[in-house]
Amino acid sequence: MIELNSQHLRHYPNKPKQVYLYGTCLADVLFPDSGIDAIEFLEQQGIDVIFPQGQTCCGQPAYNSGYQQQAKSVALQQIAQFPLDIPIVIISGSCGGMMRHHYPELLKGEPDIEAFCERIFEFTEFLVHVLKIKLTDNGEPEKVAMHTSCAARREMGVHITGASLINQLDNVELVIHKQEKECCGFGGTFAVKHGDISAAMVADKSASLVDADVVRFVSADWGCLMNINGALEYQKQPLRGEHIASYLLARTAGKKAGETDNDS
């Protein structure tokens, strides 16, 4: 398996005054609260956040299915949404990997494509390496687990930066579960083409998380969260996963994780 993660080779910029947020299609359509939470969290760090309304999918489903021209068309539409020369922070590691590592090949020959890809930062990567953030934990003591999608782990190193952030929270114990490195079985079109295999994989993943005896798990990918949470709901298990942007916002704001303003 090719290891594309290049965090250790990147030159990280100083803290910017302004960034774009790429919310991804899943978050934008199905889980907008995580995008709003990411914006609020970044704004608390003194950063002006721009959310282009025309953004949609990064093109990964078409690309992974071999539809190169369709993927290229989608990718070019996305690039046009981010004209300013400022960082693009993405709240999905797999989408970040697509835009940072696969756009150069997909869009080879397009003007300034390499420069565009250098502007791509996964959310936890941006917090750790660009903001060099130091978190203050205002939540109650609890145990959590973390899930990193296989693509985000391989291409963007989110298992490193995600754990780094969780470990800054004084009252949180990060539990390493047995299937921590394993794929959840979603993989976008993989779950459709190989339903039985996908179901077996998420069954193993969800069982491992339940066995970890944690109050919740966190992830930086909504595709995986949707898949695992769906399996847990089907199994009638109370455990649920939460996007790391929402979790960090709650912990540092002093709310209980998962609690909204209407609940307080």
Secondary structure, 3 states (H helix, E strand, C coil): CCCCCCHHHCCCCCCCCEEEEECCHHHHHCCHHHHHHHHHHHHHCCCEEECCCCCCCCCHHHHHCCCHHHHHHHHHHHHCCCCCCCCEEECCHHHHHHHHHHHHHHCCCCCCHHHHHHCEEEHHHHHHHHCCCCCCCCCCCEEEEEECCHHHHHHHCHHHHHHHHHCCCCCEEEECCCCCCCCCCCCCHHHHHCHHHHHHHHHHHHHHHHHCCCCEEEECCHHHHHHHHHHHHHCCCCCCEEEHHHHHHHHHHCCCCCCCCCCC
